[in-house]
């Protein structure tokens, strides 16, 4: 389901299928990291919940160099509610040392996995089920600056509504912003936040200073999600 068959065939000595033993998968990765390896745990967002204790105690508190590739993040359609990855922002961002990324498309997902691989510490890249939007995939790897968002669209000249979009919601947010401007003349900017943790404090400060309204868009439960993280930052200021 996570598309690892080709990798397993090409690199049989580097692939370990532990079946539905999620707790074991996380602790196994922690042990590998302790010995200097760079393990990647490919797992559904909803199933990492089963290994939460190990994620906290065995990986994050020790600040071990483990990358979590979280498939099925957000809503999952026919996979059903038990497979919906609607809680990972909430359960991961409270943990010390975790870096959490959400790509807007296939190319950014690839670059985020590259970024996570070179980051020395626990990271998670959470991406949705199914196909992407058809973005051109750059062959060259480019590591992203940790905690750096990007302004991806701007319609109008002043009195902006700023849409802070996370992961798969970036392109729908751009479409919504375009429609707001074309139909109602409402000036709108869209920010691809990229990182749920750490948030881009500089970008949030700019938005808070200049926007007449801030809207967050995410594919996650409202409580404890990315919008909650933004609210917490604003309250702290």
N, C-alpha and C positions, 0 to 999 in steps of 0.2 A: 503493500500500500504506500510506502514511502519512496518507492522507486529505486531500491538499493540492489536489485537483482544483478544489473550489469556491473556494478562496482564489486559485488561479491564474487562474480565470475572472473573479473579482471584481477582482483587483489584478494585471493582467498586467505592469505596469511594476515590480512589487515582488517578482516571483517568477522565479527562475532555476533551470531544470532542467538539471543538469549530468550527468544519467544516472548511470552507475556509476563516475564519476571522483571517488571520495571524497576523495582527496588534494587534488585541485583545489578541491572544495567547501569544505574547511576553509581552504585558503590564500586562496581568493576571499573568504571571510567575514573573514579577518584583514585583507585589504587594504581591505575596506569599513569595518571598524572603525577602521583607521588614518585614514580620511578622515572620521570622525565619524558614520558610520551605525551602526545597531544591527541587525546581521544575526542571524537565527535559522537554525541549521542543523538541518533536519528529516531525521533519518537513523536507520536501524536501529542498535541497540546493537552488534550483531555487525559491522556494516559500518564503524563508526567505527574499528574496529581497523585497517582499511586506511589510515586517515588519522592514525595515532598519532604519527608523526614530526612531522607538521604541527600536530597538537594541542599537542604539547610545544613545538616551536621557534617556530612562527608565531603561536600564540595565547597559551598559558599563560605562557611565560617573559617575554613582553612585557606580560602582564596586560591583554590586550585585551578589549574589551566585546563578547563573543560568547556567545550562548545556544545550547546544544545540546539539542534536543528528541529524546530517545532513545526511539524506538518499539521494540517487540518485546524489552523488557527481561525477563529471566528465561526461563522455559520457554515454548515456542511451539507445542507440539502438532504439528499436521500440517505446519508449515513445516520441521520436521526439525532435526537437530543442528547443521547449518551455520548456521542462523538463530537459534539459542538465544543470548540475551543474558546469558550466565552468567559473564562476566568483566569487566564494565564497572566495578564497584566497585573491583576490584583494579587495573585499568590506569589508572583516573582518579585515585584518591585519593592516589597517590604523586606526582602532578604538583603543583608549586607553584601557588598562587593559585586552584585549582579549588574551586568550591562544588558539592556533589552533593546533590540532593534526590530523594526517592522518595515519591510520594503514595499515600495509602491508598485513595482513591476518585476519582471523576470531578471532584467539586467541588474537592477539595484539589489535584488536578492542574492545574485551571484557575488556582487561586490561586498555585500554585507557578510556573507559566509567567509570571503577572503579576509575581511576586516577582523572577524571573530577569530579566525585561525591565527592571525598574527598578534592578537591582543593577549597579553599575559594575565589571564584571570578568567573567571566564569562568565560566559556570555550566552545569550539566547537570541536566535534569529527566528521569528515566528512568521509563518507565511501561510496563505490560504490553500484550501483544497482546489484541485482542478487546474484548468489551463489559465495562463496569464492573458494580458491584453494584446500580446504580439509585439512587445517592445524589441527593438534591435539589441542584441546581446553583444557587448564589446568583448573582444577576445583578450584585451589587455586588462590585467587585474589592477585595480586602484583602491587602496585602503581609504575608507572614509574617516574624517576627523570625528573622534568620539564625542557624542553629544551635540553635533552640529546639524541644525535644520537647514532647509532651503526654501526660498520663496519661488514657487513654481508658476504662479499666474497672478496677473493684476489687471482688473477691469475698472476704468474710471480714473479720477485724479485726486479726489479728497473724500473725507468723511467715509472711510472704509469700514466695511464689516470684514473682519479677519477670520477666515476659516482655518483652524488648525486641524489638519487631517492626518490620520495615522494609518500606515500600511495600505491595505486594499481600498481604502476609502478616499485616496488622493484623487484619482481620476474622476470618480463620480462627483467629488466636491468641485473640481474644475468645471465640469458640465453644469452643475447647479449655479456656480458663480457666473458663468457665461450667461445662463438663462436669466438670472437676477438682473444683470446689467442690461441685456438686450430687451427684456420685457418690461422692466420696471425702472431702469436707469439707476440701479443701486450699485454704487462703487464697492467692489469686493476684491479682496486678496486671498490667495490660497497658499498656505505653508505646508510643505511636506515635512512633518516633524522628524521622521526617521527614527528618533530615539525616544522611547518611553522613559528610559532611565539610562543616563542622566538626561533630563530635559535641557533644551537650549535656553539657558537663562537670559542670554543677550537678546535672542529673538523674542522671548516672552516679554521682556522689558520694553522692547520697541513697540510691540503690539499694544501693550497696556498704556503706553504713552500716546499713541497716535490713533488707535482704532476707536470707533464709537461703540462697537460691539465685538465680542470674541465668541466664536462658536467652535466647539470641538466635535469632531466626527470620528467615530471608531467602530470597529466590529468586535464588540465586547460588552459584557454587562456594564450598566452604568455605575453601580457602586464599586468603588475601588479601582476603576479603570483609568484610562489615560486622561479623561476629562477631570476625574478626581485628582489626579496628579497635578494638573494645571491649576485647579482650584486651590490645592494645598500650597503651591508655590505662590500664588497671588495673595493668599491669606498671610503667608509668612512675611511677605513684603510690607 
